[in-house]
């Protein structure tokens, strides 16, 4: 999507309300440190834990103070989690950058917000195409006017929420109303979801009263109340069930005040939410079994805790790492709060998961902060014959950033060698805008966004943008992708800088020539070349022509002005060009050399 003005908002000054002062103590624990000895203080100064006994006015004041810092703080270092103990609150919660709203109950209905939980874009003149890096989960929202607004683009999930009313996915006026990319999972919306100008969206395992409008690419997977497939007019793709999923773990607090992490159970052939018909299946892990990390903690100490059998909870902040976190034990949970951010400062990887089963990595930002890291996140170590189908590893809400905040580069952002891995909402982003000196063709170089070598890997919500090579390369067999959104790099300086032999550009989504079984639904790839250099890519998708490789519901778009170039084919040599001015082209399916329109 066209981002609009590419000027980035600098970090908003704290004006004396530093994260270690004004917000050092608001996360008070009304019940003391709890019977198990784990009160809110253990979660660090930027996890603000609220209780109804604190009073709505006092809570509102603290929430508003966070929003003043975070509303336009697109590339700042501040991170916050706003955590609510069970109860009912009358609040207006505006959600800015790096702000994570979470209920601490076992069910979304345990925390009721009588008010709005809002993502809007008045900081950017009503343009929500840069509303990234925020989250809301595990709460019930009762908007007094019957309408909640969640106008977001990438890396802004809403999970496990109960909205008693309608939702709208575009910003409020004034402004152009654009929004572009979102993810709703395990949520119940009793009324109508109005997509409005929202360009693309994935809803997974939700229950909705009604869905209204669709622009470029809307995908519904295991959603009760979803509209029927009508691709491409309107461009809606609906699949009745999700083949296999484990929902993202989340933090809870029990009646004694002890903190726990709930790990949902694996579900197969699932429709609707995991919780609306009774308690979700799964298990609690006491916080005593976690290493609770804060920025500045030693990597050696964290890795020793992981090796000893501890899980890992990363509290909000930026962690500058010179070597990776290593996960070697099956069943380990690595969970970030407040979009906890790991930076690779020494050409290192950030997270390495061994070829073991049942690992969860969730709620993290991974950032290149040195000239070249070969890999940022690795699952497995080379091709493997191990079968993890009964205990798959899951990556949930994992977001990669190359450039934008700091200059840096990476060869492959996410490398999946293990079999049966599930990815559930990934945004891998090579920055197209950012702070001065952090973006440019040679300033934030990035090769491949996601490389899949493992077999039977499943991706739900795969967003990969602006990489300089193939953005996704899939070499494993029996891969499945449900929703893919992509933009080619904006800043290609010349065609010769972006050519493979006689081929112009790189296909965004490449399935290796020897793959015999691969399926994907709801795929979008867009071109906006902003240097007026007349840049083309020959195709958006490149796959082997074999019956077992099937792509369903594809869209390509050109967002350039005249003379800017574009995309010449959708898949291989099939599909009309979208070039030299705004254009969209839809294809119903492609397999074995045959395209259907």
Backbone torsions as a table, in degrees:
resi	resn	phi	psi	omega
1	UNK	NA	150.3	177.6
2	UNK	-73.8	124.5	-174.0
3	UNK	-77.4	-11.7	-171.8
4	UNK	80.3	-147.5	-178.9
5	UNK	-60.0	130.4	-174.9
6	UNK	-90.7	4.0	179.2
7	UNK	-69.0	129.5	-177.2
8	UNK	-91.9	144.4	174.9
9	UNK	-76.9	127.4	176.7
10	UNK	-73.0	164.7	178.5
11	UNK	-58.4	132.0	-179.8
12	UNK	-75.9	128.5	179.8
13	UNK	-60.2	144.8	179.5
14	UNK	-78.4	-17.1	175.2
15	UNK	57.0	36.3	179.1
16	UNK	95.0	-20.2	179.0
17	UNK	-88.7	62.2	-175.6
18	UNK	-67.0	153.2	-177.8
19	UNK	-59.3	-26.4	-179.4
20	UNK	-91.2	-0.8	-179.3
21	UNK	-119.4	-72.9	-176.6
22	UNK	-60.7	-29.7	-177.4
23	UNK	-109.6	17.0	-177.3
24	UNK	-74.5	-29.1	-173.2
25	UNK	-125.2	2.2	-177.6
26	UNK	-68.6	-19.0	-179.9
27	UNK	-81.5	54.7	-176.8
28	UNK	-73.0	156.5	-178.8
29	UNK	-112.0	97.5	-174.1
30	UNK	-57.6	-26.5	-178.7
31	UNK	-94.6	20.2	-174.9
32	UNK	77.5	-155.3	-177.1
33	UNK	-86.7	3.9	175.9
34	UNK	81.7	157.5	-175.4
35	UNK	-61.6	-30.2	-178.9
36	UNK	-89.6	0.5	176.9
37	UNK	79.5	21.6	-179.2
38	UNK	-126.5	85.5	177.1
39	UNK	-89.7	-177.4	-175.4
40	UNK	-62.8	-27.6	-177.7
41	UNK	-57.6	-30.0	-178.7
42	UNK	-66.5	-22.2	-176.2
43	UNK	-84.3	-2.1	174.0
44	UNK	93.5	165.5	-172.8
45	UNK	-69.6	-19.1	-176.1
46	UNK	-103.6	12.1	164.0
47	UNK	-102.6	107.1	-177.2
48	UNK	-95.3	106.6	-177.4
49	UNK	-96.8	123.7	-176.7
50	UNK	-111.3	148.9	177.7
51	UNK	-132.4	144.1	180.0
52	UNK	-54.3	-28.2	-178.3
53	UNK	-67.0	-15.5	179.7
54	UNK	-73.2	-19.9	-179.5
55	UNK	90.8	133.8	-175.5
56	UNK	-61.8	-37.8	-177.3
57	UNK	-63.1	-44.1	179.8
58	UNK	-66.5	-39.8	178.2
59	UNK	-64.9	-43.2	-179.2
60	UNK	-59.7	-40.2	-179.9
61	UNK	-60.2	-41.4	-178.7
62	UNK	-72.3	-38.9	177.5
63	UNK	-63.3	-42.2	179.3
64	UNK	-64.9	-35.4	178.6
65	UNK	-64.9	-39.3	176.3
66	UNK	-63.9	-44.0	-178.1
67	UNK	-64.1	-35.9	177.2
68	UNK	-60.4	-34.8	177.6
69	UNK	-75.0	-40.7	-166.0
70	UNK	-100.0	-9.6	-172.6
71	UNK	-54.3	-47.2	-177.5
72	UNK	-116.6	17.8	-170.7
73	UNK	-87.1	58.7	-168.7
74	UNK	-62.3	-35.8	-176.7
75	UNK	-123.6	27.7	177.2
76	UNK	-81.2	176.0	-178.2
77	UNK	-103.8	-3.2	-179.3
78	UNK	-74.3	141.5	179.3
79	UNK	-139.2	138.9	-178.7
80	UNK	-140.7	144.0	166.3
81	UNK	-118.9	128.1	176.6
82	UNK	-104.3	105.0	-171.1
83	UNK	-110.7	133.6	-174.2
84	UNK	-118.4	121.5	172.8
85	UNK	-68.2	157.5	-179.7
86	UNK	-53.0	140.6	-179.3
87	UNK	148.1	-174.5	-178.2
88	UNK	-116.6	135.7	-176.9
89	UNK	-130.7	145.9	171.0
90	UNK	-111.9	100.6	-170.0
91	UNK	-143.9	157.2	168.0
92	UNK	-115.5	110.4	-174.7
93	UNK	-108.1	106.7	171.9
94	UNK	-90.9	128.9	-171.7
95	UNK	-106.2	111.0	178.7
96	UNK	-96.4	-167.0	179.9
97	UNK	-61.3	145.5	174.6
98	UNK	51.9	38.0	177.6
99	UNK	-119.6	127.8	-174.7
100	UNK	-120.3	110.9	177.5
101	UNK	-93.6	125.7	-178.6
102	UNK	-144.8	137.0	170.9
103	UNK	-86.6	147.1	-175.7
104	UNK	-103.3	17.1	178.1
105	UNK	-89.5	172.4	175.0
106	UNK	-78.2	-21.9	178.4
107	UNK	-127.9	151.1	173.6
108	UNK	-56.9	-29.5	-178.3
109	UNK	-73.7	-6.2	177.7
110	UNK	-75.9	-23.5	178.9
111	UNK	-121.8	114.2	-175.6
112	UNK	-113.7	121.5	175.3
113	UNK	-103.6	106.1	173.9
114	UNK	-85.6	92.5	-173.9
115	UNK	159.6	-158.3	-179.3
116	UNK	-112.1	146.5	165.0
117	UNK	-115.0	107.0	-162.2
118	UNK	-119.1	132.9	162.6
119	UNK	-114.8	116.1	-180.0
120	UNK	-130.1	-178.0	-170.6
121	UNK	-137.8	31.5	179.4
122	UNK	-69.4	-19.3	173.0
123	UNK	-62.4	-23.6	-176.2
124	UNK	-122.7	36.6	174.9
125	UNK	58.2	38.9	176.1
126	UNK	77.6	16.9	178.6
127	UNK	-110.5	113.1	-175.2
128	UNK	-95.0	12.5	-177.3
129	UNK	-72.9	-4.5	171.4
130	UNK	-117.9	19.3	176.5
131	UNK	-82.8	81.0	-177.1
132	UNK	-105.1	176.3	160.4
133	UNK	51.6	66.4	175.1
134	UNK	-159.9	166.3	-175.4
135	UNK	-160.0	153.6	173.4
136	UNK	-140.6	132.9	-179.5
137	UNK	-153.9	147.6	167.0
138	UNK	66.3	40.6	175.7
139	UNK	-134.8	159.2	168.8
140	UNK	-103.3	131.7	-178.4
141	UNK	-115.3	123.7	178.6
142	UNK	-118.8	85.5	-178.0
143	UNK	-67.9	127.7	-175.7
144	UNK	-63.2	-26.8	177.0
145	UNK	-95.8	5.4	176.5
146	UNK	83.2	5.0	-175.1
147	UNK	-137.0	123.4	174.3
148	UNK	-108.9	144.2	-175.2
149	UNK	-114.7	126.7	177.0
150	UNK	-134.6	79.6	-175.5
151	UNK	-96.3	99.7	-172.1
152	UNK	-137.7	168.2	168.0
153	UNK	-119.2	-133.1	-170.8
154	UNK	-73.0	159.2	172.2
155	UNK	57.6	41.6	179.4
156	UNK	-138.9	66.2	-172.9
157	UNK	-75.0	148.3	164.4
158	UNK	-117.4	121.6	-175.7
159	UNK	-129.9	144.9	167.5
160	UNK	52.8	46.5	179.6
161	UNK	-115.7	153.0	176.3
162	UNK	-120.6	107.6	-179.9
163	UNK	-102.0	114.2	179.5
164	UNK	-92.3	80.2	-177.0
165	UNK	152.8	-156.6	-179.5
166	UNK	-97.2	162.6	172.7
167	UNK	-130.0	149.4	172.6
168	UNK	-129.3	139.8	-170.9
169	UNK	-108.5	19.6	177.1
170	UNK	-128.2	156.5	-176.0
171	UNK	-73.1	164.3	178.1
172	UNK	-80.5	155.0	174.8
173	UNK	-69.5	161.7	0.2
174	UNK	-81.0	165.0	179.8
175	UNK	135.2	-179.0	-176.7
176	UNK	-84.7	-11.3	174.3
177	UNK	77.8	6.9	-177.0
178	UNK	-71.9	143.7	165.1
179	UNK	-149.6	154.4	-165.9
180	UNK	-155.1	82.3	173.2
181	UNK	119.7	126.3	178.4
182	UNK	-163.2	171.0	-172.8
183	UNK	-146.9	120.4	177.0
184	UNK	-123.9	125.6	-175.7
185	UNK	-140.6	145.2	172.1
186	UNK	54.7	37.8	-173.1
187	UNK	-125.8	153.2	177.7
188	UNK	-117.6	122.0	175.5
189	UNK	-120.0	114.2	-172.5
190	UNK	-73.2	-26.7	-176.7
191	UNK	-101.8	-144.3	-177.5
192	UNK	-97.6	133.9	168.4
193	UNK	-95.6	117.8	179.7
194	UNK	-100.6	109.8	-179.9
195	UNK	-69.3	-31.2	-179.2
196	UNK	56.4	-124.5	-179.3
197	UNK	-88.6	3.8	178.8
198	UNK	-59.0	125.5	-169.5
199	UNK	-82.9	-37.6	-179.3
200	UNK	-151.7	149.2	-170.8
201	UNK	-160.6	145.2	170.4
202	UNK	-118.9	124.1	170.1
203	UNK	-111.0	126.1	-178.3
204	UNK	-129.6	126.4	176.0
205	UNK	52.6	52.0	175.6
206	UNK	-112.6	171.1	165.9
207	UNK	-127.0	125.0	-176.5
208	UNK	-129.0	149.0	176.2
209	UNK	-71.0	-43.9	-178.1
210	UNK	-165.6	150.2	174.6
211	UNK	-117.4	135.8	-178.7
212	UNK	-126.5	130.7	172.7
213	UNK	78.0	152.7	175.5
214	UNK	-159.1	140.5	-177.8
215	UNK	-107.6	-81.8	-173.7
216	UNK	-102.4	-41.8	-170.9
217	UNK	-164.4	104.9	178.3
218	UNK	-119.1	127.5	-177.2
219	UNK	-123.0	134.4	178.9
220	UNK	-123.6	126.2	-175.2
221	UNK	-131.6	114.3	-179.4
222	UNK	63.3	34.4	-175.5
223	UNK	-105.5	120.3	173.9
224	UNK	-77.8	130.2	-176.8
225	UNK	89.3	5.9	-179.7
226	UNK	-69.6	151.4	172.7
227	UNK	-68.6	158.0	178.4
228	UNK	-74.3	156.0	175.4
229	UNK	-56.8	132.4	179.5
230	UNK	-141.0	21.2	-170.1
231	UNK	-62.9	130.5	7.2
232	UNK	-105.3	13.4	-175.3
233	UNK	-134.2	91.2	-4.2
234	UNK	-78.3	163.3	-173.8
235	UNK	-78.6	74.6	-178.1
236	UNK	-117.5	130.4	176.4
237	UNK	-123.1	123.0	-175.9
238	UNK	-125.5	129.0	173.3
239	UNK	-122.0	132.9	-168.1
240	UNK	-67.3	-32.3	-172.5
241	UNK	-137.9	150.2	174.5
242	UNK	-92.0	123.7	-171.4
243	UNK	-63.4	-43.2	179.9
244	UNK	-157.8	134.0	-178.7
245	UNK	-158.6	144.3	165.1
246	UNK	-122.7	120.0	-177.1
247	UNK	-65.5	159.4	-178.9
248	UNK	-63.3	135.2	173.8
249	UNK	-63.4	159.1	-179.6
250	UNK	-149.7	154.7	-177.2
251	UNK	-80.9	137.5	175.8
252	UNK	-133.5	168.8	173.8
253	UNK	-132.9	136.9	-178.5
254	UNK	-91.0	-178.9	-174.8
255	UNK	-66.4	-21.1	178.5
256	UNK	-86.6	-5.2	-178.8
257	UNK	92.3	7.5	179.9
258	UNK	-87.9	136.5	-179.6
259	UNK	-86.4	144.1	178.9
260	UNK	-142.5	162.2	171.9
261	UNK	-115.0	126.2	178.0
262	UNK	-92.4	127.7	179.0
263	UNK	-110.5	107.2	-179.9
264	UNK	-62.3	153.1	179.6
265	UNK	-79.2	158.4	175.4
266	UNK	-66.9	136.4	175.3
267	UNK	-121.8	145.5	177.1
268	UNK	-124.8	145.2	-179.9
269	UNK	49.3	52.1	-169.9
270	UNK	-95.8	140.2	171.7
271	UNK	-131.4	142.9	-178.2
272	UNK	75.3	-176.1	-174.8
273	UNK	-80.1	168.8	-179.8
274	UNK	-86.0	-7.2	-165.1
275	UNK	-130.6	-14.7	-168.8
276	UNK	-73.4	-15.8	178.2
277	UNK	-104.7	19.8	-179.2
278	UNK	135.1	177.7	-178.0
279	UNK	-56.0	136.8	178.0
280	UNK	-67.5	144.4	175.1
281	UNK	-71.7	144.4	179.3
282	UNK	153.8	-164.4	-178.7
283	UNK	-145.5	152.9	176.6
284	UNK	-93.7	144.3	172.0
285	UNK	-119.6	118.4	179.5
286	UNK	-60.0	147.6	179.4
287	UNK	-64.1	-19.5	176.1
288	UNK	-62.3	-20.1	179.2
289	UNK	-94.1	8.6	177.4
290	UNK	-110.1	145.5	161.2
291	UNK	-86.5	118.7	-179.0
292	UNK	-95.3	109.2	-172.4
293	UNK	-97.4	151.8	172.6
294	UNK	-129.0	155.9	177.4
295	UNK	-54.0	138.2	-177.6
296	UNK	97.0	-12.9	176.7
297	UNK	-62.5	148.2	179.9
298	UNK	-69.9	132.8	174.7
299	UNK	-61.8	-37.9	179.3
300	UNK	-60.0	-42.7	179.5
301	UNK	-66.6	-42.7	179.6
302	UNK	-62.6	-44.9	-179.2
303	UNK	-65.6	-34.1	176.4
304	UNK	-64.6	-39.2	177.8
305	UNK	-65.2	-43.3	177.8
306	UNK	-62.0	-42.7	-179.1
307	UNK	-65.5	-27.7	-178.9
308	UNK	-81.6	-5.1	179.0
309	UNK	108.3	2.1	177.1
310	UNK	-74.6	150.3	165.2
311	UNK	-85.5	176.5	-175.3
312	UNK	-133.0	125.6	171.8
313	UNK	-114.7	120.0	-179.1
314	UNK	-101.1	112.9	-179.7
315	UNK	-76.4	163.5	-172.1
316	UNK	-59.3	139.7	177.4
317	UNK	148.8	-176.9	179.5
318	UNK	-110.0	124.8	-177.6
319	UNK	-109.3	111.5	179.3
320	UNK	-89.5	111.6	-171.9
321	UNK	-114.3	135.2	176.1
322	UNK	-101.5	-4.4	173.1
323	UNK	-151.5	163.8	-170.1
324	UNK	-80.5	156.6	163.6
325	UNK	-75.8	133.3	-174.6
326	UNK	-116.8	120.9	179.1
327	UNK	-108.7	115.3	-173.8
328	UNK	-120.5	-8.5	-174.0
329	UNK	-108.6	133.9	178.0
330	UNK	-62.4	148.1	177.8
331	UNK	82.9	3.1	-178.0
332	UNK	-71.7	139.1	174.6
333	UNK	-109.8	124.8	171.9
334	UNK	-115.9	112.0	-171.6
335	UNK	-127.9	127.1	176.8
336	UNK	-101.4	143.9	172.0
337	UNK	-110.3	146.7	174.4
338	UNK	61.6	34.9	-177.1
339	UNK	51.4	50.1	175.7
340	UNK	-50.6	133.5	-168.7
341	UNK	-119.0	124.7	176.6
342	UNK	-102.6	128.1	179.0
343	UNK	-113.0	129.5	175.8
344	UNK	-87.8	109.9	-172.2
345	UNK	-105.0	-1.2	-172.9
346	UNK	-136.6	33.9	-178.4
347	UNK	66.3	21.6	-173.6
348	UNK	-99.0	167.4	165.1
349	UNK	-80.5	169.6	-177.2
350	UNK	-110.0	-41.1	178.3
351	UNK	-135.8	129.1	175.2
352	UNK	-124.9	118.3	-179.9
353	UNK	-106.1	125.7	178.8
354	UNK	-67.2	169.4	-179.2
355	UNK	-79.4	67.5	179.0
356	UNK	-126.0	167.4	-175.4
357	UNK	-98.6	163.5	165.7
358	UNK	68.9	23.8	176.0
359	UNK	-85.1	144.5	172.0
360	UNK	-121.2	128.5	169.3
361	UNK	-121.1	120.0	-169.7
362	UNK	-148.3	145.9	171.2
363	UNK	71.0	39.3	-176.7
364	UNK	-125.6	147.6	164.1
365	UNK	-105.4	135.1	178.8
366	UNK	-117.6	128.1	-170.9
367	UNK	-133.3	132.1	173.0
368	UNK	-78.3	124.4	-179.0
369	UNK	-130.7	25.1	172.4
370	UNK	-146.2	171.1	-168.0
371	UNK	-59.4	-38.3	-177.5
372	UNK	-158.7	118.0	167.9
373	UNK	-108.6	123.9	179.6
374	UNK	-56.6	-40.5	-179.9
375	UNK	-144.9	143.6	174.9
376	UNK	-98.4	-44.3	177.8
377	UNK	-130.0	126.1	179.8
378	UNK	-124.8	132.4	173.4
379	UNK	-117.3	113.3	-173.9
380	UNK	89.5	-178.9	-177.6
381	UNK	-148.0	80.0	-176.2
382	UNK	90.3	166.0	179.9
383	UNK	-60.2	145.8	-172.5
384	UNK	-140.1	153.1	173.1
385	UNK	-96.7	-2.7	-177.1
386	UNK	-65.8	137.2	178.6
387	UNK	-103.7	119.4	-179.7
388	UNK	-113.4	22.6	-173.6
389	UNK	-58.6	-34.8	-178.5
390	UNK	-82.6	-17.7	179.3
391	UNK	-141.6	68.8	-175.5
392	UNK	-73.2	151.0	168.8
393	UNK	-80.5	142.2	-177.3
394	UNK	-127.5	132.0	172.7
395	UNK	-108.8	114.8	-176.8
396	UNK	-120.2	130.4	178.7
397	UNK	50.3	57.1	175.8
398	UNK	-108.6	120.4	-172.8
399	UNK	-121.2	130.4	-178.1
400	UNK	-110.1	140.8	177.4
401	UNK	-134.8	125.1	174.8
402	UNK	-116.7	106.9	-175.7
403	UNK	81.6	170.7	-178.9
404	UNK	105.1	-57.0	177.6
405	UNK	-97.1	-45.8	177.3
406	UNK	-138.4	151.2	175.0
407	UNK	-70.9	147.7	179.0
408	UNK	176.3	169.7	-178.9
409	UNK	-146.8	160.1	179.1
410	UNK	-152.7	146.5	176.9
411	UNK	-77.4	-55.5	176.0
412	UNK	-129.2	129.4	-179.3
413	UNK	-78.9	-50.4	-179.8
414	UNK	-128.0	121.6	-179.4
415	UNK	-117.5	120.7	-178.8
416	UNK	-115.2	106.3	176.5
417	UNK	-98.1	-29.8	-178.2
418	UNK	-69.0	156.9	176.5
419	UNK	-88.1	154.5	170.5
420	UNK	69.6	16.6	178.8
421	UNK	-70.4	145.0	173.9
422	UNK	-114.4	129.0	169.7
423	UNK	-109.8	131.5	-174.1
424	UNK	-128.3	84.7	179.2
425	UNK	84.1	92.9	177.8
426	UNK	-119.3	133.0	164.8
427	UNK	-125.2	112.2	174.9
428	UNK	-107.0	118.9	-168.5
429	UNK	-130.5	118.0	164.4
430	UNK	-88.5	120.3	-169.4
431	UNK	-59.7	132.1	172.7
432	UNK	-99.9	-8.7	175.2
433	UNK	-152.7	165.0	-179.3
434	UNK	166.6	-168.2	176.8
435	UNK	-66.7	154.9	-178.0
436	UNK	-55.3	134.0	176.3
437	UNK	82.1	9.7	-177.3
438	UNK	-112.3	-8.3	-179.7
439	UNK	-133.8	150.3	-179.6
440	UNK	155.5	155.2	-173.7
441	UNK	-51.9	-37.2	179.1
442	UNK	-108.7	-0.2	-178.7
443	UNK	-86.7	-42.1	178.1
444	UNK	-125.8	66.6	-179.1
445	UNK	-69.1	138.6	-179.9
446	UNK	-148.9	125.6	-176.5
447	UNK	-81.8	-85.9	-176.9
448	UNK	-108.6	136.3	178.7
449	UNK	-76.8	-53.1	-178.5
450	UNK	-134.6	124.6	177.6
451	UNK	-118.7	120.1	-177.4
452	UNK	-112.3	112.3	173.3
453	UNK	-100.4	-22.2	-176.1
454	UNK	-73.9	157.2	175.7
455	UNK	-89.4	153.4	174.8
456	UNK	57.6	37.3	176.3
457	UNK	-87.5	136.8	-177.2
458	UNK	-121.0	131.7	-179.7
459	UNK	-120.4	124.5	172.6
460	UNK	-111.4	114.0	178.8
461	UNK	73.4	77.7	-177.4
462	UNK	-110.4	107.1	180.0
463	UNK	-110.8	119.5	-177.2
464	UNK	-140.5	123.7	-169.7
465	UNK	-137.2	137.9	164.7
466	UNK	71.9	15.6	176.9
467	UNK	-72.4	158.5	-170.5
468	UNK	-94.9	-8.9	176.8
469	UNK	-114.7	-162.7	167.0
470	UNK	-56.2	131.3	-175.0
471	UNK	-78.9	-33.6	171.2
472	UNK	-128.4	130.4	174.6
473	UNK	-123.1	124.2	-175.8
474	UNK	-118.6	111.8	-178.7
475	UNK	-108.9	-16.9	-178.9
476	UNK	-79.0	158.0	177.6
477	UNK	-86.4	155.6	175.0
478	UNK	59.3	35.7	173.9
479	UNK	-74.8	150.0	178.7
480	UNK	-137.5	129.9	176.4
481	UNK	-124.8	129.2	177.1
482	UNK	-117.9	97.7	-177.0
483	UNK	83.3	120.8	175.5
484	UNK	-134.6	131.7	176.3
485	UNK	-129.1	135.2	-171.8
486	UNK	-147.3	146.9	163.8
487	UNK	-127.9	135.7	172.3
488	UNK	-66.6	162.6	178.3
489	UNK	-60.5	135.7	178.5
490	UNK	-71.3	-35.4	-159.9
491	UNK	-102.0	33.0	177.9
492	UNK	-64.5	120.2	-173.2
493	UNK	-75.5	-38.7	179.9
494	UNK	-147.1	158.7	177.7
495	UNK	-62.9	-36.3	-179.0
496	UNK	-65.6	-23.8	177.0
497	UNK	-77.2	-9.2	-175.6
498	UNK	-138.8	65.3	-177.3
499	UNK	-146.5	141.6	174.6
500	UNK	-114.7	102.6	-176.4
501	UNK	60.3	-119.0	178.6
502	UNK	-95.2	4.1	-176.6
503	UNK	-95.1	128.0	176.1
504	UNK	-77.5	127.3	174.3
505	UNK	66.5	-169.7	-179.0
506	UNK	-128.2	133.1	172.4
507	UNK	-58.6	138.7	-179.2
508	UNK	-68.1	-35.6	-174.1
509	UNK	-128.2	109.1	-174.2
510	UNK	-115.1	118.8	171.5
511	UNK	-99.2	125.9	-172.0
512	UNK	-58.3	150.7	-173.2
513	UNK	-60.5	-28.7	-176.5
514	UNK	-93.4	2.7	178.3
515	UNK	-73.7	137.3	-177.0
516	UNK	-113.9	-12.1	-177.4
517	UNK	-143.1	110.4	178.7
518	UNK	-157.4	135.5	179.1
519	UNK	-137.2	143.2	-179.4
520	UNK	-149.3	145.7	-177.6
521	UNK	-130.5	139.5	173.3
522	UNK	69.8	72.5	-171.4
523	UNK	-119.0	125.5	178.6
524	UNK	-127.0	135.8	177.5
525	UNK	-138.7	133.6	-170.6
526	UNK	-130.6	149.3	179.5
527	UNK	-121.3	130.0	170.2
528	UNK	-144.8	99.9	-179.0
529	UNK	-99.2	112.4	-164.4
530	UNK	-98.6	7.7	179.7
531	UNK	-101.5	8.3	179.6
532	UNK	53.2	41.9	-176.2
533	UNK	-104.1	10.6	177.1
534	UNK	56.3	60.7	-174.5
535	UNK	-99.8	137.5	178.3
536	UNK	-129.2	150.7	164.3
537	UNK	-119.1	137.4	-173.3
538	UNK	-68.8	-30.0	-178.9
539	UNK	-157.3	150.2	177.7
540	UNK	-84.7	-34.1	-176.8
541	UNK	-129.8	140.4	-178.7
542	UNK	-133.5	117.9	-174.5
543	UNK	-139.7	157.4	173.7
544	UNK	-72.0	143.4	177.6
545	UNK	-85.1	90.8	-179.4
546	UNK	-147.5	147.5	-173.2
547	UNK	-59.7	-28.2	-176.6
548	UNK	-80.9	-5.5	178.1
549	UNK	-105.1	113.1	-173.5
550	UNK	-131.8	124.9	173.5
551	UNK	-110.7	132.1	-176.3
552	UNK	-126.6	131.7	177.3
553	UNK	66.2	87.5	-178.1
554	UNK	-121.1	143.9	175.1
555	UNK	-137.8	137.7	170.9
556	UNK	-120.4	149.9	-178.3
557	UNK	-141.9	144.6	169.5
558	UNK	-113.8	128.2	-177.1
559	UNK	-114.9	9.2	-178.1
560	UNK	-73.2	163.8	159.9
561	UNK	-78.0	172.3	178.2
562	UNK	-56.4	138.7	177.6
563	UNK	85.4	5.4	-176.4
564	UNK	-90.6	-10.8	-178.1
565	UNK	102.9	-150.2	179.3
566	UNK	152.7	-155.9	-176.7
567	UNK	-113.3	127.8	-173.4
568	UNK	-87.6	-30.2	178.3
569	UNK	-142.5	156.7	176.7
570	UNK	-79.5	-60.7	179.6
571	UNK	-126.8	129.4	179.7
572	UNK	48.8	-115.1	178.9
573	UNK	-109.6	17.1	-178.3
574	UNK	-105.5	148.0	177.4
575	UNK	102.8	139.4	-178.1
576	UNK	-71.5	153.4	177.5
577	UNK	-71.0	150.3	167.4
578	UNK	-122.5	107.1	-170.1
579	UNK	-147.3	156.8	165.4
580	UNK	50.7	62.1	-179.2
581	UNK	122.8	163.7	-176.0
582	UNK	-62.6	129.3	179.4
583	UNK	-157.6	148.5	176.1
584	UNK	-129.7	145.8	177.2
585	UNK	-142.5	129.3	-179.0
586	UNK	-111.1	148.3	175.5
587	UNK	-135.9	129.6	-178.1
588	UNK	-69.9	-42.0	-178.1
589	UNK	-164.0	161.8	175.5
590	UNK	-147.0	130.3	174.4
591	UNK	-162.5	138.6	173.6
592	UNK	55.2	37.9	177.1
593	UNK	82.7	2.2	-176.5
594	UNK	-113.8	125.5	176.9
595	UNK	-105.8	142.5	176.5
596	UNK	-120.5	134.4	-175.5
597	UNK	-115.9	NA	NA
